[in-house]
């Protein structure tokens, strides 16, 4: 079981990690500008589901196996790069025919957030490096990973969701402006390309 004192220490540490700008926050920002606050919130939920899945995999020992296999690490990374570039292309196409608020449904945004998170091997390395610092090997390791993963997922959902909602509301107010719609789609596409480049250049560390 999770030691209450350790959990109290974990929460602020996890919050700091959630507040640090990264790929998940940028993705929700781009999704908000592209599709509005609803899909941005759904994308944040998908990302959080991915974080929980990574914690589960780490608790079961699967993440350690993947991290130890350079081939598996690279396959996941390049799938993520390709997916982000595809999202960038979709964002550019959407901006040429409609306002960004109508481009993505909530269900689709959830799947996109989940896919982006699961195909980012940096999350695997992060969970393996950060969470075990708070895990007691003498206790139920899997349960501890799941509890800590839940804390990370909830914190990330709230913070990334707020970023996406802010961007989405701004987009809604200006969506009637065709020039802004094109500009917002280009910016969100640029964010997705930036994330793809960041992932492509990722070092195992």
C-alpha positions, -999 to 999 in steps of 0.1 A, spaced: 0 0 0 10 37 -4 25 53 26 4 84 34 35 105 42 51 96 9 19 104 -9 18 138 7 53 144 -5 45 131 -40 15 154 -47 35 187 -48 63 171 -67 38 158 -93 22 192 -94 55 208 -103 59 183 -131 24 189 -143 30 227 -143 62 224 -163 54 233 -199 59 202 -221 46 183 -250 12 175 -234 5 212 -225 15 223 -260 -7 197 -276 -37 209 -256 -29 245 -265 -28 236 -302 -59 215 -299 -78 243 -282 -68 268 -309 -77 243 -336 -110 229 -322 -123 248 -292 -125 242 -254 -145 210 -255 -121 190 -277 -92 205 -258 -106 192 -226 -112 158 -242 -76 158 -255 -64 165 -220 -85 135 -207 -69 113 -234 -34 124 -224 -43 116 -187 -55 82 -198 -22 77 -215 -3 87 -184 -23 62 -163 -16 35 -189 21 43 -187 20 40 -149 2 6 -153 28 -6 -177 56 6 -155 41 -12 -125 39 -44 -145 75 -41 -156 66 -36 -193 80 -1 -196 114 -12 -183 115 -39 -210 105 -14 -238 131 12 -225 158 -15 -226 151 -23 -262 164 5 -286 144 -9 -315 111 -7 -296 119 28 -283 126 41 -318 96 24 -333 73 41 -308 91 74 -313 88 75 -351 51 64 -350 46 94 -328 64 117 -351 44 105 -381 11 109 -362 19 145 -351 29 155 -387 -4 140 -399 -23 161 -373 -4 192 -385 -15 185 -421 -51 179 -409 -50 212 -390 -38 231 -421 -65 215 -443 -92 223 -417 -82 260 -417 -87 263 -454 -124 252 -453 -138 260 -419 -133 276 -385 -111 256 -362 -139 252 -336 -156 227 -359 -126 206 -369 -125 180 -342 -151 161 -321 -145 155 -284 -143 117 -290 -117 122 -318 -97 147 -296 -96 121 -268 -82 95 -291 -57 119 -305 -45 129 -270 -43 93 -260 -23 83 -291 1 113 -288 8 104 -252 12 66 -258 36 72 -288 59 95 -268 86 73 -253 98 102 -232 67 96 -210 79 60 -205 113 73 -194 98 99 -172 75 75 -154 104 51 -149 127 78 -136 103 98 -114 77 75 -99 100 47 -85 116 73 -62 84 72 -42 77 34 -45 84 11 -15 96 -22 -30 84 -40 1 48 -29 -5 24 -36 -34 45 -21 -62 17 -22 -88 -8 -5 -65 17 22 -57 24 29 -94 -14 31 -100 -20 55 -72 9 78 -82 -1 75 -118 -36 86 -109 -23 116 -91 -2 125 -122 -31 119 -145 -56 141 -125 -31 169 -121 -22 168 -158 -59 167 -168 -67 199 -148 -37 219 -158 -35 209 -195 -73 212 -197 -72 247 -184 -46 257 -210 -66 241 -238 -99 257 -226 -82 292 -225 -69 287 -260 -103 273 -271 -123 302 -257 -100 327 -274 -105 308 -306 -143 308 -303 -144 345 -298 -124 351 -330 -136 321 -351 -160 342 -371 -130 360 -386 -118 340 -415 -83 354 -414 -80 344 -377 -93 309 -385 -65 304 -410 -40 319 -386 -51 297 -357 -49 266 -379 -14 275 -390 -3 281 -354 -17 248 -342 -1 230 -372 32 247 -362 28 234 -327 22 199 -339 53 201 -362 73 215 -333 63 186 -311 71 161 -340 106 177 -343 111 176 -305 102 139 -305 124 131 -335 154 147 -318 147 130 -285 177 114 -268 173 84 -246 191 103 -219 
